[in-house]
C-alpha cells in the first residue's frame, strides 16, 4: 500500500498524516487503497474531478496553493498529479500507475491529447515544480 502522507519537516513517518481523497464521478462511495472516494454526478461536458481533503480541494476548479503542495510527501504529490491524468482517461504505462489507477476506463494513450482545463494544467505544473524542489523527480 502506498504511503500518502504529509511531510512535516522532520521526515518522521510516525508523525505522517494520511491524505484523504474524495473523488467525484458517477455515484456511490468506494474504498481505494485506504482512501475515501465519494462519487457524485457531474455534467457530461466536465471530466470527473478528484477532490482531496486537507485543504487541497478539487483539482479541476481552483489552483492548489503551493504551500499545501509543499506539505505533501513525494508519494502523495505523485498520486494527486496522476489522479488528474486518470480523471481525464489517460491509459497509464507504468506498473505503479496501473496498479493504483487501473486502465479499465482509460481512452487516451497520448498524454498530449488530454484536454485539461486551466486549473488541472496549472495544478499539474505546480505539482511538478514542487516535486522538483523536493527532489521527488
C-alpha positions as a Markdown table, in Angstrom:
| # | Residue | x | y | z |
|---|---|---|---|---|
| 1 | Unk | 0.0 | 0.0 | 0.0 |
| 2 | Unk | 1.3 | 3.5 | -0.9 |
| 3 | Unk | 2.0 | 5.9 | 1.9 |
| 4 | Unk | 0.0 | 9.1 | 1.1 |
| 5 | Unk | 1.2 | 11.4 | 3.8 |
| 6 | Unk | 2.2 | 14.9 | 4.6 |
| 7 | Unk | 5.8 | 15.8 | 5.2 |
| 8 | Unk | 6.2 | 17.6 | 8.5 |
| 9 | Unk | 9.8 | 18.6 | 8.0 |
| 10 | Unk | 11.2 | 16.0 | 10.4 |
| 11 | Unk | 10.8 | 13.1 | 8.0 |
| 12 | Unk | 9.4 | 11.1 | 10.9 |
| 13 | Unk | 7.0 | 8.6 | 9.3 |
| 14 | Unk | 5.2 | 8.1 | 12.7 |
| 15 | Unk | 4.0 | 11.7 | 12.6 |
| 16 | Unk | 2.7 | 11.4 | 9.0 |
| 17 | Unk | -1.0 | 12.2 | 8.4 |
| 18 | Unk | -2.8 | 10.4 | 5.7 |
| 19 | Unk | -4.1 | 12.3 | 2.7 |
| 20 | Unk | -7.9 | 11.7 | 2.1 |
| 21 | Unk | -9.3 | 11.6 | -1.3 |
| 22 | Unk | -12.9 | 12.4 | -2.1 |
| 23 | Unk | -13.4 | 11.6 | -5.8 |
| 24 | Unk | -16.4 | 12.9 | -7.8 |
| 25 | Unk | -17.6 | 10.7 | -10.6 |
| 26 | Unk | -20.8 | 8.8 | -11.1 |
| 27 | Unk | -22.4 | 7.7 | -7.8 |
| 28 | Unk | -21.6 | 6.0 | -4.5 |
| 29 | Unk | -18.6 | 5.7 | -2.2 |
| 30 | Unk | -15.8 | 3.2 | -2.7 |
| 31 | Unk | -12.6 | 2.4 | -0.7 |
| 32 | Unk | -9.5 | 3.0 | -2.8 |
| 33 | Unk | -6.2 | 1.8 | -1.2 |
| 34 | Unk | -7.3 | 3.2 | 2.2 |
| 35 | Unk | -8.5 | 6.4 | 0.7 |
| 36 | Unk | -12.1 | 7.6 | 0.8 |
| 37 | Unk | -13.6 | 8.2 | -2.6 |
| 38 | Unk | -17.1 | 9.8 | -3.0 |
| 39 | Unk | -18.7 | 9.7 | -6.4 |
| 40 | Unk | -21.3 | 12.2 | -7.4 |
| 41 | Unk | -22.8 | 13.1 | -10.8 |
| 42 | Unk | -21.1 | 15.8 | -12.9 |
| 43 | Unk | -22.3 | 17.5 | -16.1 |
| 44 | Unk | -21.4 | 15.5 | -19.2 |
| 45 | Unk | -19.0 | 18.2 | -20.5 |
| 46 | Unk | -16.8 | 18.0 | -17.4 |
| 47 | Unk | -14.3 | 15.4 | -16.6 |
| 48 | Unk | -14.7 | 13.6 | -13.3 |
| 49 | Unk | -12.8 | 15.6 | -10.6 |
| 50 | Unk | -10.6 | 14.4 | -7.9 |
| 51 | Unk | -11.4 | 16.1 | -4.6 |
| 52 | Unk | -9.0 | 15.8 | -1.7 |
| 53 | Unk | -9.4 | 16.7 | 1.9 |
| 54 | Unk | -6.9 | 18.7 | 4.0 |
| 55 | Unk | -7.3 | 22.0 | 2.2 |
| 56 | Unk | -6.4 | 20.7 | -1.3 |
| 57 | Unk | -9.9 | 20.5 | -2.6 |
| 58 | Unk | -10.9 | 19.5 | -6.1 |
| 59 | Unk | -8.2 | 19.6 | -8.8 |
| 60 | Unk | -10.4 | 20.9 | -11.6 |
| 61 | Unk | -11.9 | 24.1 | -10.1 |
| 62 | Unk | -9.1 | 26.0 | -8.4 |
| 63 | Unk | -5.3 | 26.2 | -8.1 |
| 64 | Unk | -3.9 | 24.2 | -5.2 |
| 65 | Unk | -1.8 | 26.5 | -3.1 |
| 66 | Unk | 2.0 | 25.7 | -3.3 |
| 67 | Unk | 2.1 | 25.8 | 0.4 |
| 68 | Unk | -0.3 | 22.9 | 0.6 |
| 69 | Unk | 1.6 | 21.0 | -2.0 |
| 70 | Unk | 4.9 | 21.6 | -0.2 |
| 71 | Unk | 3.4 | 19.9 | 2.9 |
| 72 | Unk | 2.7 | 16.6 | 0.9 |
| 73 | Unk | 5.1 | 13.7 | 0.6 |
| 74 | Unk | 6.5 | 12.7 | -2.8 |
| 75 | Unk | 4.1 | 9.7 | -2.9 |
| 76 | Unk | 1.1 | 12.0 | -2.2 |
| 77 | Unk | 2.3 | 14.5 | -4.9 |
| 78 | Unk | 2.6 | 11.7 | -7.4 |
| 79 | Unk | -0.9 | 10.4 | -6.5 |
| 80 | Unk | -2.5 | 13.9 | -6.8 |
| 81 | Unk | -0.8 | 14.6 | -10.1 |
| 82 | Unk | -1.6 | 11.2 | -11.7 |
| 83 | Unk | -5.2 | 11.3 | -10.4 |
| 84 | Unk | -5.7 | 14.3 | -12.6 |
| 85 | Unk | -4.5 | 12.3 | -15.6 |
| 86 | Unk | -6.7 | 9.4 | -14.5 |
| 87 | Unk | -9.7 | 11.6 | -14.3 |
| 88 | Unk | -9.2 | 12.6 | -18.0 |
| 89 | Unk | -9.0 | 9.0 | -19.1 |
| 90 | Unk | -5.2 | 8.5 | -19.5 |
| 91 | Unk | -4.0 | 5.0 | -20.2 |
| 92 | Unk | -1.1 | 4.5 | -17.8 |
| 93 | Unk | 2.1 | 2.6 | -18.9 |
| 94 | Unk | 4.0 | 2.1 | -15.6 |
| 95 | Unk | 3.2 | -0.8 | -13.3 |
| 96 | Unk | 2.9 | 1.6 | -10.3 |
| 97 | Unk | 0.2 | 3.7 | -12.0 |
| 98 | Unk | -1.6 | 0.7 | -13.5 |
| 99 | Unk | -1.7 | -0.9 | -10.0 |
| 100 | Unk | -3.1 | 2.2 | -8.4 |
| 101 | Unk | -5.4 | 3.5 | -11.1 |
| 102 | Unk | -6.1 | 0.6 | -13.5 |
| 103 | Unk | -6.7 | 1.2 | -17.1 |
| 104 | Unk | -10.2 | -0.3 | -17.2 |
| 105 | Unk | -11.8 | 3.0 | -18.1 |
| 106 | Unk | -8.9 | 4.7 | -20.0 |
| 107 | Unk | -9.3 | 6.0 | -23.5 |
| 108 | Unk | -6.4 | 8.3 | -24.2 |
| 109 | Unk | -2.9 | 6.8 | -24.8 |
| 110 | Unk | -1.0 | 10.0 | -25.5 |
| 111 | Unk | -0.8 | 12.5 | -22.6 |
| 112 | Unk | -0.5 | 15.4 | -25.1 |
| 113 | Unk | -4.1 | 14.6 | -26.3 |
| 114 | Unk | -5.6 | 15.1 | -22.9 |
| 115 | Unk | -7.9 | 18.1 | -22.7 |
| 116 | Unk | -7.0 | 19.7 | -19.3 |
| 117 | Unk | -8.8 | 22.8 | -18.1 |
| 118 | Unk | -6.7 | 25.7 | -16.9 |
| 119 | Unk | -6.9 | 24.6 | -13.2 |
| 120 | Unk | -5.9 | 21.0 | -14.0 |
| 121 | Unk | -3.0 | 22.1 | -16.2 |
| 122 | Unk | -1.9 | 24.7 | -13.6 |
| 123 | Unk | -2.1 | 22.1 | -10.8 |
| 124 | Unk | 0.0 | 19.6 | -12.7 |
| 125 | Unk | 2.6 | 22.3 | -13.4 |
| 126 | Unk | 2.6 | 23.3 | -9.7 |
| 127 | Unk | 2.9 | 19.7 | -8.6 |
| 128 | Unk | 5.8 | 19.0 | -11.0 |
| 129 | Unk | 7.6 | 22.2 | -9.7 |
| 130 | Unk | 7.2 | 21.1 | -6.1 |
| 131 | Unk | 8.3 | 17.6 | -6.9 |
| 132 | Unk | 11.5 | 19.0 | -8.4 |
| 133 | Unk | 12.1 | 21.3 | -5.4 |
| 134 | Unk | 11.6 | 18.4 | -3.0 |
| 135 | Unk | 13.8 | 16.0 | -5.1 |
| 136 | Unk | 10.9 | 13.7 | -6.0 |
| 137 | Unk | 11.7 | 13.7 | -9.7 |
